Amino acid sequence: MLSYRHSFHAGNPADVIKHLVLAEVLSYMSRKDKPFDYIDTHSGAGLFELASNDAQKTQEFADGIGKLMNYSGGNEAILRYVDMVRGFNKNKLAFYPGSPKVAEQYLRKQDKGWFFELHPQDLPMLQKNTEHKRSLRVKGEDGFKGLIGLVPPLSRRAVVLMDPPYEIKTDYQKAVNTIIKAHKSFTSGTYMIWYPVVDRMRIDQMEEALKASGIRNIQLFELATSADTEERGMTASGMIVINPPYVLKQTMADVLPELVKELAESDGFFRCEELVSE
């Protein structure tokens, strides 16, 4: 199934938490001069024009990055994220960076970026958005399989973002199984799984499978803009991070209450948890 296109959802609250966590992790990795690899299993187009028909049809960005562009609070991680998005815009919010463009801000000449995308419309856009940098490699392949083929990397340092569309219900378990398999080959990598909360039971199952895997040092960060519901539609989303930077949990403990205040309805909430200790 290749009907999903992220252009309808670019810049929404789910993107905010996903890309803020991604930016914090990559910023931390770049503190050392040693090279690292960034592997993005489901990359999308890379950059989204918010005046496009897709983005305007849903205008989900208005409830996410649109509310944060004039953020006046004092949280430094949120300010860094907003400044990063501003870097793609001039006087007004017109473009939103997908994960490849977010990552590019932190990848140096010694680092490598690996981007996987299968959608026939998004793949050429992704290629165009990354062609200016030889260290960024785009592959029109299955990102689940692609990840396994890249670990362990020659650099012995890596950040992985797994962000499937979850069009197929089996993607929830497939994401977990693939990360567990990759971790067995390369235990020291930082692995991130983004997930949507449409059916809370599926997220509970993901968490339990990871806990039962034997993997250590797992944290979870979730932003819910409204309470869970049995009706159709995403109410929350989050990032599960294996081998996170030691500073990430405190950073997100400060960030998430602010995001709830800025983006959520009155019944919104957040989770900032250690699923498995080191």
C-alpha positions as CSV (number, residue, x, y, z in Angstrom):
1,M,0.0,0.0,0.0
2,L,1.4,3.3,-1.1
3,S,-1.5,5.7,-0.7
4,Y,-0.1,7.5,2.3
5,R,1.5,10.9,1.7
6,H,2.9,12.9,4.5
7,S,2.2,16.2,2.7
8,F,-1.3,16.1,4.1
9,H,0.0,16.1,7.7
10,A,3.3,18.1,7.5
11,G,3.9,20.3,10.5
12,N,1.1,18.9,12.7
13,P,1.6,18.2,16.4
14,A,2.9,14.7,15.6
15,D,5.7,16.2,13.5
16,V,6.5,18.7,16.2
17,I,7.3,16.0,18.8
18,K,9.0,13.7,16.2
19,H,11.3,16.4,14.8
20,L,12.0,18.0,18.1
21,V,13.2,14.7,19.5
22,L,15.1,14.0,16.3
23,A,16.9,17.4,16.4
24,E,17.9,17.0,20.1
25,V,19.3,13.5,19.4
26,L,21.3,14.5,16.3
27,S,22.6,17.7,18.0
28,Y,23.9,15.5,20.8
29,M,25.6,13.1,18.4
30,S,27.3,15.9,16.6
31,R,29.1,17.1,19.7
32,K,31.8,14.6,19.1
33,D,34.0,15.0,16.0
34,K,33.7,11.2,15.2
35,P,31.5,10.5,12.2
36,F,28.1,8.9,12.5
37,D,25.4,7.5,10.2
38,Y,21.8,8.6,10.1
39,I,19.3,6.1,8.8
40,D,15.8,7.2,7.9
41,T,13.6,4.2,7.0
42,H,10.5,6.1,5.7
43,S,11.7,9.4,4.6
44,G,8.9,11.0,2.6
45,A,9.6,14.0,0.2
46,G,11.9,15.8,2.6
47,L,10.4,19.3,2.4
48,F,6.8,20.3,2.2
49,E,5.2,23.4,0.8
50,L,2.4,24.4,3.1
51,A,0.5,26.3,0.3
52,S,0.2,23.0,-1.7
53,N,-3.2,21.5,-2.2
54,D,-2.4,18.6,0.1
55,A,-1.4,20.7,3.0
56,Q,-4.2,23.2,2.5
57,K,-6.8,20.4,2.3
58,T,-6.2,19.5,6.0
59,Q,-4.2,22.5,7.3
60,E,-2.9,20.3,10.1
61,F,0.2,22.5,10.3
62,A,-2.1,25.2,11.8
63,D,-2.5,23.1,15.0
64,G,1.2,22.3,15.2
65,I,4.1,24.4,14.0
66,G,1.7,27.2,13.2
67,K,1.0,27.7,16.9
68,L,4.6,27.6,17.8
69,M,6.1,30.1,15.3
70,N,5.5,32.9,17.7
71,Y,6.4,30.9,20.8
72,S,7.3,33.3,23.6
73,G,8.1,30.8,26.3
74,G,11.5,30.1,27.7
75,N,12.1,26.5,26.8
76,E,15.4,26.3,24.9
77,A,14.7,23.0,23.1
78,I,11.4,24.4,21.7
79,L,13.1,27.7,20.7
80,R,15.9,25.7,18.9
81,Y,13.3,23.7,17.0
82,V,11.3,26.8,16.0
83,D,14.5,28.5,14.9
84,M,15.4,25.5,12.8
85,V,12.0,25.6,11.0
86,R,12.4,29.4,10.5
87,G,15.6,28.7,8.7
88,F,13.5,27.3,5.8
89,N,11.2,30.3,5.7
90,K,11.5,34.1,5.1
91,N,8.8,36.3,6.4
92,K,6.0,33.8,6.9
93,L,5.6,30.1,7.4
94,A,5.6,28.6,3.9
95,F,7.7,25.5,4.1
96,Y,8.0,22.7,6.7
97,P,11.1,20.4,6.8
98,G,10.5,16.6,6.9
99,S,13.0,14.4,8.8
100,P,15.6,14.3,5.9
101,K,15.9,18.1,6.0
102,V,15.8,18.2,9.8
103,A,18.7,15.7,9.8
104,E,20.6,17.6,7.2
105,Q,21.0,20.5,9.6
106,Y,23.1,18.3,11.9
107,L,25.0,16.0,9.5
108,R,28.5,17.2,8.9
109,K,30.8,16.4,6.0
110,Q,32.2,13.3,7.8
111,D,28.7,12.0,8.5
112,K,26.4,9.9,6.1
113,G,22.6,10.1,5.7
114,W,20.7,7.1,4.3
115,F,17.1,7.8,3.2
116,F,14.6,5.2,2.1
117,E,11.3,5.9,0.3
118,L,9.1,3.8,-1.9
119,H,6.2,6.2,-2.9
120,P,6.5,6.9,-6.7
121,Q,5.7,10.6,-6.2
122,D,7.7,11.3,-3.1
123,L,10.9,9.4,-4.2
124,P,11.9,11.9,-7.0
125,M,11.1,14.8,-4.7
126,L,13.3,13.4,-2.0
127,Q,16.1,12.8,-4.6
128,K,15.8,16.5,-5.6
129,N,15.8,17.7,-2.1
130,T,19.0,15.8,-1.2
131,E,21.0,15.9,-4.5
132,H,23.1,18.9,-3.5
133,K,25.0,16.8,-0.9
134,R,27.0,13.7,-1.8
135,S,26.9,12.3,1.7
136,L,23.1,11.9,1.5
137,R,22.1,8.7,-0.1
138,V,18.5,8.1,-1.3
139,K,17.3,4.6,-2.0
140,G,14.0,3.6,-3.5
141,E,13.8,0.5,-1.4
142,D,11.9,-1.0,1.6
143,G,13.3,0.8,4.6
144,F,12.6,-2.1,7.0
145,K,14.9,-4.3,4.9
146,G,17.3,-1.4,4.2
147,L,18.0,-0.8,7.8
148,I,19.1,-4.4,8.4
149,G,21.5,-4.1,5.5
150,L,23.2,-1.0,7.0
151,V,23.9,-2.2,10.6
152,P,26.4,-2.2,12.0
153,P,27.8,0.8,10.1
154,L,31.4,1.4,9.4
155,S,31.4,4.4,11.6
156,R,30.2,2.3,14.6
157,R,27.9,5.3,15.5
158,A,24.4,5.6,14.2
159,V,21.0,7.2,14.7
160,V,18.0,5.4,13.2
161,L,14.5,6.9,12.7
162,M,11.7,4.4,11.9
163,D,8.6,6.3,10.9
164,P,6.3,4.0,8.9
165,P,2.9,5.3,7.8
166,Y,1.1,2.4,9.7
167,E,-1.3,2.1,6.8
168,I,-1.1,-1.6,7.3
169,K,-1.9,-2.7,10.9
170,T,1.0,-5.2,10.8
171,D,3.4,-2.2,10.6
172,Y,3.2,-1.8,14.4
173,Q,4.7,-5.2,15.1
174,K,7.0,-5.0,12.0
175,A,8.5,-1.8,13.3
176,V,9.3,-3.4,16.6
177,N,10.6,-6.6,15.2
178,T,12.9,-4.8,12.7
179,I,14.3,-2.6,15.5
180,I,14.9,-5.7,17.7
181,K,16.7,-7.4,14.8
182,A,18.8,-4.4,14.0
183,H,19.7,-4.0,17.7
184,K,21.0,-7.6,17.8
185,S,23.5,-6.7,15.1
186,F,24.4,-3.3,16.5
187,T,23.6,-2.8,20.2
188,S,25.1,0.7,20.6
189,G,23.0,2.5,18.0
190,T,20.3,5.0,19.0
191,Y,17.0,3.8,17.6
192,M,13.8,5.9,17.5
193,I,10.4,4.6,16.6
194,W,7.6,7.1,16.0
195,Y,4.1,5.9,16.6
196,P,0.6,7.3,16.3
197,V,-2.1,6.6,18.9
198,V,-5.2,5.6,17.0
199,D,-5.8,2.5,19.0
200,R,-4.1,2.5,22.3
201,M,-4.0,-1.3,22.5
202,R,-1.5,-1.4,19.6
203,I,0.9,1.0,21.4
204,D,0.6,-1.1,24.6
205,Q,1.6,-4.2,22.5
206,M,4.6,-2.4,21.0
207,E,5.8,-1.4,24.5
208,E,5.3,-4.9,25.9
209,A,7.2,-6.4,23.0
210,L,10.1,-4.1,23.5
211,K,10.2,-4.7,27.2
212,A,10.2,-8.5,26.6
213,S,13.0,-8.2,24.0
214,G,15.8,-7.9,26.6
215,I,16.9,-4.5,25.2
216,R,18.0,-2.1,27.9
217,N,17.8,1.7,28.1
218,I,14.4,2.5,26.5
219,Q,12.6,5.8,27.0
220,L,9.2,7.0,25.7
221,F,8.0,10.5,25.0
222,E,4.3,11.1,24.0
223,L,2.3,14.2,23.2
224,A,-1.5,13.8,23.3
225,T,-3.5,16.8,22.0
226,S,-6.7,15.2,23.3
227,A,-7.8,12.2,25.4
228,D,-7.8,8.7,24.0
229,T,-10.9,7.8,22.1
230,E,-12.4,4.7,20.4
231,E,-13.5,6.9,17.5
232,R,-11.3,6.9,14.4
233,G,-8.5,9.4,14.3
234,M,-5.1,10.1,15.9
235,T,-5.2,11.7,19.3
236,A,-1.6,11.4,20.3
237,S,1.8,10.4,19.0
238,G,5.2,9.6,20.4
239,M,8.8,8.5,20.1
240,I,10.3,5.4,21.7
241,V,14.0,5.9,22.0
242,I,16.6,3.1,22.6
243,N,20.0,4.3,23.9
244,P,18.9,7.9,24.1
245,P,21.4,10.7,25.0
246,Y,21.7,10.9,28.7
247,V,20.3,14.5,28.7
248,L,17.2,13.7,26.6
249,K,14.8,12.6,29.3
250,Q,15.2,15.8,31.3
251,T,15.0,17.9,28.2
252,M,11.7,16.2,27.3
253,A,10.4,16.5,30.8
254,D,10.7,20.2,30.4
255,V,9.4,20.3,26.8
256,L,6.3,18.2,27.0
257,P,4.3,20.3,29.5
258,E,5.0,23.3,27.4
259,L,3.8,21.5,24.2
260,V,0.6,20.4,26.0
261,K,0.0,24.0,27.0
262,E,0.7,25.4,23.5
263,L,-0.9,22.7,21.3
264,A,-3.4,20.5,23.3
265,E,-7.0,20.8,24.1
266,S,-8.1,20.8,27.8
267,D,-8.0,17.0,28.0
268,G,-4.5,16.8,26.4
269,F,-1.7,15.1,28.3
270,F,1.9,13.8,28.0
271,R,4.0,10.8,28.9
272,C,7.7,11.0,29.7
273,E,8.8,7.6,30.8
274,E,11.6,5.1,31.2
275,L,10.3,1.9,29.8
276,V,13.5,-0.1,30.5
277,S,16.4,1.1,32.6
278,E,20.0,0.9,31.5
